Amino acid sequence: MIDPEIRGGEPVFAGTRVPVSALLGNIEEGVTVDEFLEDFPSVTREQVEAALVASEFHHDMAAANAIMRADADALSRLARS
């Protein structure tokens, strides 16, 4: 959920003031989902799972876009030669 009145518009888990970035940062540091949920009891397991799926989708889309840009650049170079 994004609301400019909550944490300056940073995405948070709905019904909480817990930023989604807190989950992603904790996961990167090796914290398990269960540990995260213990530390942030206002966040549900379903919210965490949805955030992780959305994050993976965003990562996959960013990677796909980078590949497409690289392919387009390569084709452009080939066309100029």
ABEGO torsion letter per residue (X at the ends): XBBAABGGGBBBBBGBABBAAAAAAAAAAGBBAAAAAAABAABBAAAAAAAAAAAAAAAAAAAAAAAAAAAAAAAAAAAAX
